Amino acid sequence: RQAQVFVFPSFYEGFGLPPLEAMQYNLPVISSNRTCLPEILGDAGMLVDPTDLSSLTTAMMKVATQPTVRNQMAKIGLEEMKRYDWDTFANIVYRIINSV
């Protein structure tokens, strides 16, 4: 809760719960542009290639040094969270399990 930003340069993610949890705590999210994360974050996250240290560092510096960017990302994140509630989550997990 005391963080300024949540950074999640994951190479593989099953569903994306950590970034969703961070957005719930009103944190801006910098995340990998791989797997499900772009879909989960929508317009709320700043997406980077996890193998590109330069773009990751640039994104972190931008969020850390620009309060307006940080606040806007957090605001969009809270709005994006409205797409996810426990019923929606349960339905998504159910669909995934049935597809396997």
C-alpha positions in Angstrom: 0.0 0.0 0.0 2.9 2.3 0.5 4.4 1.7 -3.0 4.4 4.3 -5.7 4.2 1.7 -8.5 3.9 -2.0 -9.0 6.4 -3.4 -11.5 5.7 -6.9 -12.9 8.0 -7.8 -15.8 6.7 -11.4 -15.9 7.7 -13.8 -18.7 4.8 -16.0 -18.0 1.5 -15.4 -16.2 -1.5 -17.6 -15.9 -4.1 -15.0 -15.3 -2.6 -11.7 -14.0 -3.8 -11.6 -10.4 -0.8 -9.7 -9.0 -1.3 -6.6 -11.3 -5.1 -6.7 -10.5 -4.4 -6.7 -6.8 -2.0 -3.8 -7.2 -4.7 -1.8 -9.1 -7.1 -2.6 -6.3 -4.7 -0.7 -4.0 -4.7 2.3 -6.3 -1.2 1.6 -7.6 -0.1 2.3 -11.2 1.2 -0.9 -12.9 4.1 -1.4 -15.2 3.9 -4.9 -16.6 5.1 -7.2 -19.2 3.6 -7.0 -22.7 3.4 -10.8 -22.8 0.8 -13.5 -22.3 -2.5 -12.3 -20.8 -1.2 -9.2 -19.2 -2.1 -6.7 -21.9 -5.7 -8.0 -22.0 -6.0 -8.0 -18.2 -4.6 -4.5 -17.8 -6.3 -2.9 -20.7 -5.5 0.8 -20.8 -4.6 0.9 -17.1 -1.0 -0.5 -17.3 2.2 0.6 -18.9 3.3 -2.4 -20.9 7.0 -3.1 -21.6 9.1 -5.9 -23.1 10.5 -7.7 -20.1 13.7 -8.4 -21.9 14.3 -4.7 -22.7 15.9 -3.3 -19.6 16.0 0.2 -21.1 12.3 0.4 -21.7 11.6 -1.0 -18.2 13.9 1.6 -16.6 12.4 4.4 -18.7 8.8 3.4 -17.7 9.8 3.1 -14.0 11.5 6.6 -14.1 8.5 8.1 -15.8 6.0 6.8 -13.2 8.3 7.6 -10.3 9.1 11.2 -11.3 5.8 12.3 -12.8 3.0 12.4 -10.3 0.4 13.3 -12.9 1.3 10.1 -14.9 1.2 8.1 -11.7 -2.1 9.5 -10.6 -3.7 9.1 -14.0 -2.6 5.4 -14.2 -3.9 4.7 -10.8 -7.3 6.3 -11.7 -7.6 4.3 -14.9 -6.6 1.2 -12.9 -9.4 1.6 -10.5 -11.9 2.0 -13.4 -10.4 -1.1 -15.1 -10.9 -3.0 -11.9 -14.7 -2.6 -12.3 -14.5 -5.2 -15.0 -13.4 -7.8 -12.4 -15.4 -8.9 -9.5 -15.5 -12.4 -7.9 -18.4 -13.5 -10.1 -16.5 -12.5 -13.2 -13.3 -14.1 -11.9 -15.1 -17.3 -11.1 -16.7 -17.4 -14.6 -13.3 -16.9 -16.2 -11.7 -19.6 -14.1 -14.6 -22.0 -14.9 -14.2 -21.4 -18.7 -10.4 -22.0 -18.5 -10.9 -25.2 -16.5 -13.6 -26.4 -19.0 -11.4 -25.7 -22.0 -8.6 -27.8 -20.6 
